[in-house]
Amino acid sequence: MLNLLRKPGARKQKGQRLYDGLITQARETVFFRDFAVADTIDGRFDMVVLHAWLALTALKTSGHDEAAQGLTDTIFIGFDEAMREQGAGDMGLSRKMKAFADAFYGRLSVYGQAKDESELAMALARNLWRGAEVDKRARTLAAYAWHARESLKNGVPDSLDFGPLPQARETTI
């Protein structure tokens, strides 16, 4: 009985721990400096979503649905807090959060449908660089994501090890 009462708190703590690792990775300078992802709300959102897709896929495929839900909850709390910091009031916040949710789940779906690095590179070019042609930076980030999927299989649900960051020398922007 007491374990039932502790479950929501434990899920929240685990979700926060996973979220902290995800945000740390998604905010790495290399993505914005070397791969020209826009250092804006949209660009940061897209990097969070890419890393969320990687983490959530790993959690769900390894049977950690509760940890995945905790992470998802924490991600959306983070979106809410970010919007409030930007000055969004309660009146318009629900509309903006719906737009965030639609974009979030839309991207998760598109990334999840990618059968290989090439298809993922097309999806990344469309989302990270708003429809740009697939180039070396998209292919390099797709390869990074593909390798991160393998790295994540080993550490979830306790931590998120995305593996090595992509190297700037692999791309010419």
KEKOL-503012 format. One record per residue: residue in one letter; x, y, z of N, C-alpha, C in turn. Coordinates in steps of 0.1 Angstrom, whole numbers, plus 5000, padded with zeros to 4 digits. Layout:
@vexlum: a; nxx: X; nyy: Y; nzz: Z; caxx: X; cayy: Y; cazz: Z; cxx: X; cyy: Y; czz: Z
...
***
This chain:
@vexlum: m; nxx: 5008; nyy: 4988; nzz: 5000; caxx: 5000; cayy: 5000; cazz: 5000; cxx: 5009; cyy: 5013; czz: 5000
@vexlum: l; nxx: 5019; nyy: 5013; nzz: 5008; caxx: 5028; cayy: 5025; cazz: 5009; cxx: 5035; cyy: 5027; czz: 4996
@vexlum: n; nxx: 5038; nyy: 5016; nzz: 4989; caxx: 5045; cayy: 5017; cazz: 4976; cxx: 5036; cyy: 5024; czz: 4966
@vexlum: l; nxx: 5023; nyy: 5022; nzz: 4966; caxx: 5014; cayy: 5029; cazz: 4957; cxx: 5014; cyy: 5044; czz: 4960
@vexlum: l; nxx: 5015; nyy: 5048; nzz: 4972; caxx: 5016; cayy: 5062; cazz: 4976; cxx: 5029; cyy: 5069; czz: 4971
@vexlum: r; nxx: 5040; nyy: 5061; nzz: 4971; caxx: 5053; cayy: 5066; cazz: 4967; cxx: 5055; cyy: 5067; czz: 4952
@vexlum: k; nxx: 5047; nyy: 5059; nzz: 4945; caxx: 5050; cayy: 5058; cazz: 4931; cxx: 5050; cyy: 5071; czz: 4923
@vexlum: p; nxx: 5040; nyy: 5080; nzz: 4925; caxx: 5040; cayy: 5092; cazz: 4918; cxx: 5052; cyy: 5101; czz: 4921
@vexlum: g; nxx: 5056; nyy: 5101; nzz: 4934; caxx: 5068; cayy: 5109; cazz: 4937; cxx: 5080; cyy: 5103; czz: 4931
@vexlum: a; nxx: 5082; nyy: 5090; nzz: 4931; caxx: 5093; cayy: 5084; cazz: 4925; cxx: 5094; cyy: 5086; czz: 4910
@vexlum: r; nxx: 5082; nyy: 5085; nzz: 4904; caxx: 5081; cayy: 5087; cazz: 4889; cxx: 5085; cyy: 5101; czz: 4886
@vexlum: k; nxx: 5081; nyy: 5111; nzz: 4894; caxx: 5084; cayy: 5125; cazz: 4892; cxx: 5099; cyy: 5127; czz: 4894
@vexlum: q; nxx: 5105; nyy: 5121; nzz: 4904; caxx: 5120; cayy: 5123; cazz: 4906; cxx: 5128; cyy: 5117; czz: 4895
@vexlum: k; nxx: 5124; nyy: 5105; nzz: 4891; caxx: 5131; cayy: 5098; cazz: 4880; cxx: 5129; cyy: 5106; czz: 4867
@vexlum: g; nxx: 5117; nyy: 5111; nzz: 4865; caxx: 5114; cayy: 5120; cazz: 4853; cxx: 5123; cyy: 5132; czz: 4853
@vexlum: q; nxx: 5124; nyy: 5138; nzz: 4865; caxx: 5133; cayy: 5150; cazz: 4866; cxx: 5147; cyy: 5147; czz: 4863
@vexlum: r; nxx: 5152; nyy: 5136; nzz: 4868; caxx: 5166; cayy: 5132; cazz: 4866; cxx: 5169; cyy: 5129; czz: 4851
@vexlum: l; nxx: 5159; nyy: 5122; nzz: 4845; caxx: 5161; cayy: 5119; cazz: 4831; cxx: 5160; cyy: 5132; czz: 4822
@vexlum: y; nxx: 5151; nyy: 5141; nzz: 4826; caxx: 5149; cayy: 5154; cazz: 4820; cxx: 5162; cyy: 5162; czz: 4821
@vexlum: d; nxx: 5168; nyy: 5163; nzz: 4832; caxx: 5180; cayy: 5170; cazz: 4834; cxx: 5191; cyy: 5165; czz: 4825
@vexlum: g; nxx: 5192; nyy: 5152; nzz: 4823; caxx: 5202; cayy: 5147; cazz: 4814; cxx: 5199; cyy: 5150; czz: 4799
@vexlum: l; nxx: 5186; nyy: 5149; nzz: 4796; caxx: 5182; cayy: 5152; cazz: 4783; cxx: 5184; cyy: 5167; czz: 4779
@vexlum: i; nxx: 5181; nyy: 5176; nzz: 4788; caxx: 5183; cayy: 5190; cazz: 4786; cxx: 5198; cyy: 5194; czz: 4785
@vexlum: t; nxx: 5206; nyy: 5188; nzz: 4793; caxx: 5220; cayy: 5190; cazz: 4792; cxx: 5225; cyy: 5186; czz: 4779
@vexlum: q; nxx: 5221; nyy: 5175; nzz: 4774; caxx: 5226; cayy: 5170; cazz: 4760; cxx: 5220; cyy: 5179; czz: 4749
@vexlum: a; nxx: 5207; nyy: 5183; nzz: 4750; caxx: 5201; cayy: 5190; cazz: 4739; cxx: 5207; cyy: 5205; czz: 4739
@vexlum: r; nxx: 5212; nyy: 5210; nzz: 4749; caxx: 5217; cayy: 5223; cazz: 4749; cxx: 5232; cyy: 5224; czz: 4747
@vexlum: e; nxx: 5239; nyy: 5213; nzz: 4743; caxx: 5253; cayy: 5213; cazz: 4740; cxx: 5256; cyy: 5223; czz: 4729
@vexlum: t; nxx: 5266; nyy: 5231; nzz: 4731; caxx: 5270; cayy: 5242; cazz: 4722; cxx: 5272; cyy: 5237; czz: 4708
@vexlum: v; nxx: 5277; nyy: 5225; nzz: 4706; caxx: 5281; cayy: 5219; cazz: 4693; cxx: 5269; cyy: 5220; czz: 4683
@vexlum: f; nxx: 5257; nyy: 5217; nzz: 4688; caxx: 5245; cayy: 5217; cazz: 4679; cxx: 5242; cyy: 5231; czz: 4673
@vexlum: f; nxx: 5244; nyy: 5241; nzz: 4682; caxx: 5241; cayy: 5255; cazz: 4677; cxx: 5253; cyy: 5262; czz: 4670
@vexlum: r; nxx: 5265; nyy: 5259; nzz: 4675; caxx: 5277; cayy: 5265; cazz: 4669; cxx: 5281; cyy: 5258; czz: 4656
@vexlum: d; nxx: 5282; nyy: 5245; nzz: 4657; caxx: 5289; cayy: 5238; cazz: 4646; cxx: 5279; cyy: 5233; czz: 4636
@vexlum: f; nxx: 5266; nyy: 5231; nzz: 4640; caxx: 5256; cayy: 5226; cazz: 4631; cxx: 5245; cyy: 5236; czz: 4627
@vexlum: a; nxx: 5247; nyy: 5248; nzz: 4631; caxx: 5238; cayy: 5259; cazz: 4628; cxx: 5224; cyy: 5257; czz: 4631
@vexlum: v; nxx: 5221; nyy: 5250; nzz: 4641; caxx: 5207; cayy: 5249; cazz: 4646; cxx: 5205; cyy: 5263; czz: 4653
@vexlum: a; nxx: 5193; nyy: 5269; nzz: 4650; caxx: 5191; cayy: 5282; cazz: 4654; cxx: 5190; cyy: 5282; czz: 4670
@vexlum: d; nxx: 5198; nyy: 5292; nzz: 4676; caxx: 5198; cayy: 5293; cazz: 4690; cxx: 5186; cyy: 5302; czz: 4694
@vexlum: t; nxx: 5174; nyy: 5297; nzz: 4692; caxx: 5162; cayy: 5304; cazz: 4694; cxx: 5153; cyy: 5294; czz: 4702
@vexlum: i; nxx: 5141; nyy: 5299; nzz: 4706; caxx: 5131; cayy: 5290; cazz: 4712; cxx: 5128; cyy: 5278; czz: 4703
@vexlum: d; nxx: 5126; nyy: 5281; nzz: 4690; caxx: 5123; cayy: 5270; cazz: 4681; cxx: 5134; cyy: 5260; czz: 4679
@vexlum: g; nxx: 5147; nyy: 5265; nzz: 4678; caxx: 5158; cayy: 5256; cazz: 4676; cxx: 5160; cyy: 5248; czz: 4689
@vexlum: r; nxx: 5159; nyy: 5255; nzz: 4701; caxx: 5161; cayy: 5247; cazz: 4713; cxx: 5150; cyy: 5237; czz: 4715
@vexlum: f; nxx: 5138; nyy: 5241; nzz: 4711; caxx: 5127; cayy: 5231; cazz: 4712; cxx: 5130; cyy: 5219; czz: 4703
@vexlum: d; nxx: 5134; nyy: 5221; nzz: 4691; caxx: 5137; cayy: 5210; cazz: 4682; cxx: 5148; cyy: 5201; czz: 4687
@vexlum: m; nxx: 5158; nyy: 5207; nzz: 4694; caxx: 5169; cayy: 5198; cazz: 4700; cxx: 5163; cyy: 5190; czz: 4712
@vexlum: v; nxx: 5155; nyy: 5196; nzz: 4719; caxx: 5149; cayy: 5189; cazz: 4731; cxx: 5140; cyy: 5177; czz: 4725
@vexlum: v; nxx: 5132; nyy: 5180; nzz: 4715; caxx: 5124; cayy: 5170; cazz: 4709; cxx: 5132; cyy: 5158; czz: 4703
@vexlum: l; nxx: 5143; nyy: 5161; nzz: 4696; caxx: 5151; cayy: 5151; cazz: 4691; cxx: 5157; cyy: 5142; czz: 4702
@vexlum: h; nxx: 5162; nyy: 5148; nzz: 4712; caxx: 5167; cayy: 5140; cazz: 4723; cxx: 5156; cyy: 5133; czz: 4731
@vexlum: a; nxx: 5144; nyy: 5139; nzz: 4732; caxx: 5133; cayy: 5133; cazz: 4739; cxx: 5129; cyy: 5120; czz: 4731
@vexlum: w; nxx: 5129; nyy: 5122; nzz: 4718; caxx: 5125; cayy: 5110; cazz: 4709; cxx: 5135; cyy: 5098; czz: 4712
@vexlum: l; nxx: 5148; nyy: 5102; nzz: 4713; caxx: 5158; cayy: 5091; cazz: 4715; cxx: 5155; cyy: 5085; czz: 4729
@vexlum: a; nxx: 5153; nyy: 5093; nzz: 4739; caxx: 5152; cayy: 5088; cazz: 4753; cxx: 5139; cyy: 5080; czz: 4754
@vexlum: l; nxx: 5128; nyy: 5086; nzz: 4749; caxx: 5115; cayy: 5079; cazz: 4751; cxx: 5114; cyy: 5066; czz: 4743
@vexlum: t; nxx: 5120; nyy: 5066; nzz: 4731; caxx: 5121; cayy: 5053; cazz: 4724; cxx: 5128; cyy: 5042; czz: 4732
@vexlum: a; nxx: 5140; nyy: 5046; nzz: 4737; caxx: 5148; cayy: 5037; cazz: 4745; cxx: 5140; cyy: 5032; czz: 4758
@vexlum: l; nxx: 5133; nyy: 5041; nzz: 4764; caxx: 5126; cayy: 5038; cazz: 4776; cxx: 5114; cyy: 5028; czz: 4773
@vexlum: k; nxx: 5107; nyy: 5031; nzz: 4762; caxx: 5095; cayy: 5023; cazz: 4759; cxx: 5099; cyy: 5009; czz: 4753
@vexlum: t; nxx: 5110; nyy: 5009; nzz: 4745; caxx: 5114; cayy: 4996; cazz: 4740; cxx: 5120; cyy: 4987; czz: 4750
@vexlum: s; nxx: 5124; nyy: 4993; nzz: 4761; caxx: 5130; cayy: 4984; cazz: 4772; cxx: 5120; cyy: 4982; czz: 4783
@vexlum: g; nxx: 5107; nyy: 4986; nzz: 4780; caxx: 5096; cayy: 4982; cazz: 4790; cxx: 5095; cyy: 4992; czz: 4802
@vexlum: h; nxx: 5101; nyy: 5004; nzz: 4801; caxx: 5100; cayy: 5013; cazz: 4812; cxx: 5090; cyy: 5024; czz: 4809
@vexlum: d; nxx: 5078; nyy: 5020; nzz: 4807; caxx: 5067; cayy: 5029; cazz: 4803; cxx: 5065; cyy: 5040; czz: 4814
@vexlum: e; nxx: 5066; nyy: 5036; nzz: 4826; caxx: 5063; cayy: 5046; cazz: 4837; cxx: 5074; cyy: 5057; czz: 4837
@vexlum: a; nxx: 5087; nyy: 5053; nzz: 4835; caxx: 5097; cayy: 5063; cazz: 4834; cxx: 5095; cyy: 5072; czz: 4822
@vexlum: a; nxx: 5091; nyy: 5066; nzz: 4811; caxx: 5088; cayy: 5074; cazz: 4799; cxx: 5077; cyy: 5084; czz: 4802
@vexlum: q; nxx: 5067; nyy: 5080; nzz: 4809; caxx: 5056; cayy: 5089; cazz: 4812; cxx: 5061; cyy: 5100; czz: 4821
@vexlum: g; nxx: 5069; nyy: 5096; nzz: 4831; caxx: 5075; cayy: 5106; cazz: 4840; cxx: 5083; cyy: 5117; czz: 4833
@vexlum: l; nxx: 5091; nyy: 5112; nzz: 4823; caxx: 5099; cayy: 5121; cazz: 4815; cxx: 5090; cyy: 5130; czz: 4806
@vexlum: t; nxx: 5080; nyy: 5124; nzz: 4800; caxx: 5071; cayy: 5132; cazz: 4792; cxx: 5064; cyy: 5143; czz: 4800
@vexlum: d; nxx: 5059; nyy: 5139; nzz: 4812; caxx: 5053; cayy: 5149; cazz: 4821; cxx: 5063; cyy: 5160; czz: 4824
@vexlum: t; nxx: 5075; nyy: 5157; nzz: 4827; caxx: 5085; cayy: 5167; cazz: 4831; cxx: 5089; cyy: 5176; czz: 4819
@vexlum: i; nxx: 5089; nyy: 5170; nzz: 4807; caxx: 5092; cayy: 5178; cazz: 4795; cxx: 5081; cyy: 5189; czz: 4793
@vexlum: f; nxx: 5069; nyy: 5185; nzz: 4795; caxx: 5058; cayy: 5195; cazz: 4793; cxx: 5057; cyy: 5205; czz: 4804
@vexlum: i; nxx: 5061; nyy: 5201; nzz: 4816; caxx: 5062; cayy: 5211; cazz: 4827; cxx: 5073; cyy: 5221; czz: 4823
@vexlum: g; nxx: 5084; nyy: 5216; nzz: 4817; caxx: 5095; cayy: 5225; cazz: 4813; cxx: 5090; cyy: 5234; czz: 4802
@vexlum: f; nxx: 5082; nyy: 5229; nzz: 4792; caxx: 5076; cayy: 5238; cazz: 4782; cxx: 5068; cyy: 5249; czz: 4788
@vexlum: d; nxx: 5059; nyy: 5245; nzz: 4798; caxx: 5050; cayy: 5254; cazz: 4804; cxx: 5058; cyy: 5265; czz: 4811
@vexlum: e; nxx: 5068; nyy: 5261; nzz: 4819; caxx: 5077; cayy: 5271; cazz: 4826; cxx: 5084; cyy: 5280; czz: 4817
@vexlum: a; nxx: 5089; nyy: 5275; nzz: 4806; caxx: 5096; cayy: 5283; cazz: 4796; cxx: 5086; cyy: 5294; czz: 4790
@vexlum: m; nxx: 5074; nyy: 5290; nzz: 4787; caxx: 5064; cayy: 5299; cazz: 4781; cxx: 5061; cyy: 5310; czz: 4792
@vexlum: r; nxx: 5059; nyy: 5306; nzz: 4804; caxx: 5056; cayy: 5316; cazz: 4814; cxx: 5068; cyy: 5326; czz: 4816
@vexlum: e; nxx: 5080; nyy: 5321; nzz: 4815; caxx: 5092; cayy: 5330; cazz: 4816; cxx: 5092; cyy: 5339; czz: 4804
@vexlum: q; nxx: 5087; nyy: 5335; nzz: 4793; caxx: 5086; cayy: 5344; cazz: 4781; cxx: 5075; cyy: 5354; czz: 4782
@vexlum: g; nxx: 5067; nyy: 5353; nzz: 4793; caxx: 5056; cayy: 5362; cazz: 4795; cxx: 5042; cyy: 5358; czz: 4790
@vexlum: a; nxx: 5041; nyy: 5345; nzz: 4787; caxx: 5028; cayy: 5340; cazz: 4783; cxx: 5019; cyy: 5339; czz: 4795
@vexlum: g; nxx: 5007; nyy: 5345; nzz: 4794; caxx: 4997; cayy: 5345; cazz: 4805; cxx: 4988; cyy: 5333; czz: 4804
@vexlum: d; nxx: 4981; nyy: 5331; nzz: 4815; caxx: 4972; cayy: 5319; cazz: 4815; cxx: 4962; cyy: 5319; czz: 4804
@vexlum: m; nxx: 4958; nyy: 5330; nzz: 4799; caxx: 4947; cayy: 5330; cazz: 4788; cxx: 4953; cyy: 5324; czz: 4775
@vexlum: g; nxx: 4965; nyy: 5327; nzz: 4771; caxx: 4970; cayy: 5322; cazz: 4759; cxx: 4978; cyy: 5310; czz: 4760
@vexlum: l; nxx: 4981; nyy: 5306; nzz: 4772; caxx: 4990; cayy: 5295; cazz: 4775; cxx: 4985; cyy: 5282; czz: 4770
@vexlum: s; nxx: 4972; nyy: 5279; nzz: 4772; caxx: 4967; cayy: 5266; cazz: 4767; cxx: 4968; cyy: 5264; czz: 4752
@vexlum: r; nxx: 4966; nyy: 5275; nzz: 4745; caxx: 4967; cayy: 5274; cazz: 4730; cxx: 4981; cyy: 5272; czz: 4726
@vexlum: k; nxx: 4990; nyy: 5279; nzz: 4733; caxx: 5005; cayy: 5277; cazz: 4729; cxx: 5009; cyy: 5263; czz: 4733
@vexlum: m; nxx: 5005; nyy: 5258; nzz: 4745; caxx: 5009; cayy: 5244; cazz: 4749; cxx: 5003; cyy: 5234; czz: 4739
@vexlum: k; nxx: 4991; nyy: 5236; nzz: 4734; caxx: 4986; cayy: 5227; cazz: 4724; cxx: 4994; cyy: 5227; czz: 4712
@vexlum: a; nxx: 4999; nyy: 5238; nzz: 4708; caxx: 5008; cayy: 5239; cazz: 4696; cxx: 5021; cyy: 5232; czz: 4699
@vexlum: f; nxx: 5026; nyy: 5234; nzz: 4711; caxx: 5038; cayy: 5226; cazz: 4715; cxx: 5036; cyy: 5211; czz: 4714
@vexlum: a; nxx: 5025; nyy: 5207; nzz: 4720; caxx: 5022; cayy: 5193; cazz: 4720; cxx: 5020; cyy: 5187; czz: 4706
@vexlum: d; nxx: 5013; nyy: 5194; nzz: 4697; caxx: 5012; cayy: 5190; cazz: 4684; cxx: 5025; cyy: 5189; czz: 4677
@vexlum: a; nxx: 5034; nyy: 5199; nzz: 4678; caxx: 5047; cayy: 5198; cazz: 4672; cxx: 5055; cyy: 5187; czz: 4678
@vexlum: f; nxx: 5055; nyy: 5186; nzz: 4691; caxx: 5063; cayy: 5175; cazz: 4698; cxx: 5059; cyy: 5162; czz: 4693
@vexlum: y; nxx: 5046; nyy: 5158; nzz: 4694; caxx: 5042; cayy: 5145; cazz: 4690; cxx: 5043; cyy: 5143; czz: 4675
@vexlum: g; nxx: 5041; nyy: 5153; nzz: 4667; caxx: 5043; cayy: 5152; cazz: 4652; cxx: 5058; cyy: 5148; czz: 4649
@vexlum: r; nxx: 5067; nyy: 5155; nzz: 4656; caxx: 5081; cayy: 5152; cazz: 4653; cxx: 5085; cyy: 5138; czz: 4658
@vexlum: l; nxx: 5080; nyy: 5134; nzz: 4670; caxx: 5082; cayy: 5121; cazz: 4675; cxx: 5078; cyy: 5110; czz: 4665
@vexlum: s; nxx: 5066; nyy: 5113; nzz: 4659; caxx: 5061; cayy: 5104; cazz: 4649; cxx: 5069; cyy: 5103; czz: 4637
@vexlum: v; nxx: 5073; nyy: 5114; nzz: 4631; caxx: 5082; cayy: 5115; cazz: 4619; cxx: 5095; cyy: 5108; czz: 4622
@vexlum: y; nxx: 5102; nyy: 5111; nzz: 4633; caxx: 5114; cayy: 5105; cazz: 4636; cxx: 5113; cyy: 5090; czz: 4638
@vexlum: g; nxx: 5102; nyy: 5086; nzz: 4644; caxx: 5100; cayy: 5072; cazz: 4647; cxx: 5097; cyy: 5064; czz: 4634
@vexlum: q; nxx: 5092; nyy: 5071; nzz: 4624; caxx: 5089; cayy: 5064; cazz: 4611; cxx: 5102; cyy: 5063; czz: 4602
@vexlum: a; nxx: 5112; nyy: 5070; nzz: 4606; caxx: 5125; cayy: 5069; cazz: 4598; cxx: 5130; cyy: 5055; czz: 4599
@vexlum: k; nxx: 5132; nyy: 5049; nzz: 4587; caxx: 5137; cayy: 5035; cazz: 4587; cxx: 5152; cyy: 5034; czz: 4587
@vexlum: d; nxx: 5159; nyy: 5045; nzz: 4584; caxx: 5173; cayy: 5045; cazz: 4583; cxx: 5178; cyy: 5059; czz: 4585
@vexlum: e; nxx: 5192; nyy: 5061; nzz: 4585; caxx: 5198; cayy: 5074; cazz: 4587; cxx: 5194; cyy: 5084; czz: 4576
@vexlum: s; nxx: 5192; nyy: 5079; nzz: 4564; caxx: 5189; cayy: 5088; cazz: 4553; cxx: 5175; cyy: 5094; czz: 4555
@vexlum: e; nxx: 5165; nyy: 5086; nzz: 4559; caxx: 5152; cayy: 5091; cazz: 4562; cxx: 5152; cyy: 5101; czz: 4574
@vexlum: l; nxx: 5160; nyy: 5097; nzz: 4584; caxx: 5161; cayy: 5106; cazz: 4596; cxx: 5167; cyy: 5119; czz: 4592
@vexlum: a; nxx: 5177; nyy: 5119; nzz: 4583; caxx: 5184; cayy: 5131; cazz: 4579; cxx: 5174; cyy: 5140; czz: 4572
@vexlum: m; nxx: 5165; nyy: 5134; nzz: 4564; caxx: 5154; cayy: 5142; cazz: 4557; cxx: 5145; cyy: 5149; czz: 4567
@vexlum: a; nxx: 5141; nyy: 5141; nzz: 4577; caxx: 5132; cayy: 5147; cazz: 4588; cxx: 5139; cyy: 5158; czz: 4596
@vexlum: l; nxx: 5152; nyy: 5156; nzz: 4599; caxx: 5160; cayy: 5166; cazz: 4606; cxx: 5161; cyy: 5178; czz: 4598
@vexlum: a; nxx: 5164; nyy: 5177; nzz: 4585; caxx: 5165; cayy: 5189; cazz: 4577; cxx: 5152; cyy: 5197; czz: 4576
@vexlum: r; nxx: 5141; nyy: 5190; nzz: 4576; caxx: 5128; cayy: 5196; cazz: 4575; cxx: 5125; cyy: 5203; czz: 4588
@vexlum: n; nxx: 5129; nyy: 5197; nzz: 4600; caxx: 5125; cayy: 5203; cazz: 4613; cxx: 5136; cyy: 5213; czz: 4618
@vexlum: l; nxx: 5149; nyy: 5209; nzz: 4618; caxx: 5159; cayy: 5217; cazz: 4624; cxx: 5162; cyy: 5229; czz: 4616
@vexlum: w; nxx: 5162; nyy: 5228; nzz: 4603; caxx: 5166; cayy: 5239; cazz: 4594; cxx: 5154; cyy: 5243; czz: 4585
@vexlum: r; nxx: 5142; nyy: 5240; nzz: 4589; caxx: 5130; cayy: 5244; cazz: 4583; cxx: 5129; cyy: 5242; czz: 4568
@vexlum: g; nxx: 5132; nyy: 5229; nzz: 4564; caxx: 5130; cayy: 5225; cazz: 4551; cxx: 5142; cyy: 5226; czz: 4542
@vexlum: a; nxx: 5154; nyy: 5228; nzz: 4548; caxx: 5166; cayy: 5229; cazz: 4540; cxx: 5169; cyy: 5216; czz: 4533
@vexlum: e; nxx: 5177; nyy: 5216; nzz: 4523; caxx: 5182; cayy: 5204; cazz: 4517; cxx: 5190; cyy: 5196; czz: 4526
@vexlum: v; nxx: 5189; nyy: 5183; nzz: 4524; caxx: 5197; cayy: 5174; cazz: 4532; cxx: 5212; cyy: 5176; czz: 4529
@vexlum: d; nxx: 5220; nyy: 5179; nzz: 4539; caxx: 5234; cayy: 5182; cazz: 4536; cxx: 5242; cyy: 5174; czz: 4547
@vexlum: k; nxx: 5255; nyy: 5177; nzz: 4547; caxx: 5264; cayy: 5170; cazz: 4556; cxx: 5260; cyy: 5172; czz: 4571
@vexlum: r; nxx: 5255; nyy: 5183; nzz: 4574; caxx: 5251; cayy: 5185; cazz: 4588; cxx: 5239; cyy: 5177; czz: 4592
@vexlum: a; nxx: 5229; nyy: 5175; nzz: 4583; caxx: 5218; cayy: 5167; cazz: 4586; cxx: 5222; cyy: 5152; czz: 4586
@vexlum: r; nxx: 5231; nyy: 5148; nzz: 4577; caxx: 5235; cayy: 5134; cazz: 4577; cxx: 5243; cyy: 5131; czz: 4590
@vexlum: t; nxx: 5252; nyy: 5141; nzz: 4594; caxx: 5260; cayy: 5139; cazz: 4606; cxx: 5251; cyy: 5138; czz: 4618
@vexlum: l; nxx: 5241; nyy: 5146; nzz: 4619; caxx: 5232; cayy: 5146; cazz: 4631; cxx: 5224; cyy: 5133; czz: 4631
@vexlum: a; nxx: 5220; nyy: 5129; nzz: 4619; caxx: 5212; cayy: 5116; cazz: 4618; cxx: 5221; cyy: 5104; czz: 4622
@vexlum: a; nxx: 5234; nyy: 5104; nzz: 4618; caxx: 5243; cayy: 5094; cazz: 4623; cxx: 5245; cyy: 5095; czz: 4638
@vexlum: y; nxx: 5246; nyy: 5107; nzz: 4643; caxx: 5247; cayy: 5108; cazz: 4658; cxx: 5235; cyy: 5102; czz: 4665
@vexlum: a; nxx: 5223; nyy: 5106; nzz: 4660; caxx: 5211; cayy: 5101; cazz: 4666; cxx: 5210; cyy: 5085; czz: 4665
@vexlum: w; nxx: 5214; nyy: 5080; nzz: 4653; caxx: 5213; cayy: 5065; cazz: 4652; cxx: 5222; cyy: 5059; czz: 4662
@vexlum: h; nxx: 5234; nyy: 5064; nzz: 4664; caxx: 5244; cayy: 5059; cazz: 4673; cxx: 5239; cyy: 5061; czz: 4688
@vexlum: a; nxx: 5232; nyy: 5072; nzz: 4690; caxx: 5227; cayy: 5075; cazz: 4703; cxx: 5216; cyy: 5065; czz: 4707
@vexlum: r; nxx: 5209; nyy: 5060; nzz: 4698; caxx: 5198; cayy: 5050; cazz: 4700; cxx: 5205; cyy: 5038; czz: 4706
@vexlum: e; nxx: 5216; nyy: 5034; nzz: 4701; caxx: 5223; cayy: 5022; cazz: 4705; cxx: 5229; cyy: 5025; czz: 4719
@vexlum: s; nxx: 5235; nyy: 5036; nzz: 4721; caxx: 5241; cayy: 5040; cazz: 4734; cxx: 5230; cyy: 5040; czz: 4745
@vexlum: l; nxx: 5218; nyy: 5045; nzz: 4742; caxx: 5208; cayy: 5046; cazz: 4752; cxx: 5202; cyy: 5032; czz: 4757
@vexlum: k; nxx: 5204; nyy: 5022; nzz: 4749; caxx: 5198; cayy: 5009; cazz: 4752; cxx: 5205; cyy: 5004; czz: 4765
@vexlum: n; nxx: 5217; nyy: 5008; nzz: 4768; caxx: 5224; cayy: 5003; cazz: 4780; cxx: 5221; cyy: 5010; czz: 4793
@vexlum: g; nxx: 5217; nyy: 5023; nzz: 4793; caxx: 5216; cayy: 5030; cazz: 4805; cxx: 5202; cyy: 5033; czz: 4811
@vexlum: v; nxx: 5192; nyy: 5032; nzz: 4803; caxx: 5179; cayy: 5036; cazz: 4808; cxx: 5174; cyy: 5025; czz: 4817
@vexlum: p; nxx: 5166; nyy: 5028; nzz: 4827; caxx: 5160; cayy: 5041; cazz: 4830; cxx: 5167; cyy: 5050; czz: 4840
@vexlum: d; nxx: 5179; nyy: 5046; nzz: 4844; caxx: 5186; cayy: 5053; cazz: 4855; cxx: 5193; cyy: 5066; czz: 4850
@vexlum: s; nxx: 5198; nyy: 5065; nzz: 4838; caxx: 5205; cayy: 5077; cazz: 4832; cxx: 5204; cyy: 5076; czz: 4817
@vexlum: l; nxx: 5208; nyy: 5088; nzz: 4811; caxx: 5207; cayy: 5089; cazz: 4797; cxx: 5221; cyy: 5091; czz: 4791
@vexlum: d; nxx: 5227; nyy: 5080; nzz: 4785; caxx: 5240; cayy: 5081; cazz: 4779; cxx: 5237; cyy: 5082; czz: 4764
@vexlum: f; nxx: 5238; nyy: 5094; nzz: 4758; caxx: 5236; cayy: 5095; cazz: 4744; cxx: 5248; cyy: 5092; czz: 4735
@vexlum: g; nxx: 5259; nyy: 5088; nzz: 4742; caxx: 5271; cayy: 5086; cazz: 4735; cxx: 5279; cyy: 5098; czz: 4732
@vexlum: p; nxx: 5289; nyy: 5097; nzz: 4723; caxx: 5297; cayy: 5109; cazz: 4720; cxx: 5289; cyy: 5119; czz: 4711
@vexlum: l; nxx: 5292; nyy: 5132; nzz: 4713; caxx: 5286; cayy: 5143; cazz: 4705; cxx: 5291; cyy: 5142; czz: 4691
@vexlum: p; nxx: 5283; nyy: 5147; nzz: 4682; caxx: 5288; cayy: 5147; cazz: 4668; cxx: 5300; cyy: 5157; czz: 4667
@vexlum: q; nxx: 5309; nyy: 5153; nzz: 4658; caxx: 5321; cayy: 5161; cazz: 4656; cxx: 5320; cyy: 5171; czz: 4645
@vexlum: a; nxx: 5324; nyy: 5183; nzz: 4647; caxx: 5322; cayy: 5194; cazz: 4637; cxx: 5331; cyy: 5191; czz: 4625
@vexlum: r; nxx: 5342; nyy: 5184; nzz: 4627; caxx: 5350; cayy: 5182; cazz: 4615; cxx: 5344; cyy: 5172; czz: 4605
@vexlum: e; nxx: 5333; nyy: 5165; nzz: 4609; caxx: 5326; cayy: 5156; cazz: 4601; cxx: 5317; cyy: 5164; czz: 4591
@vexlum: t; nxx: 5315; nyy: 5177; nzz: 4593; caxx: 5306; cayy: 5184; cazz: 4585; cxx: 5312; cyy: 5197; czz: 4580
@vexlum: t; nxx: 5307; nyy: 5201; nzz: 4568; caxx: 5311; cayy: 5214; cazz: 4563; cxx: 5298; cyy: 5222; czz: 4561
@vexlum: i; nxx: 5297; nyy: 5232; nzz: 4568; caxx: 5285; cayy: 5240; cazz: 4567; cxx: 5287; cyy: 5253; czz: 4560
***
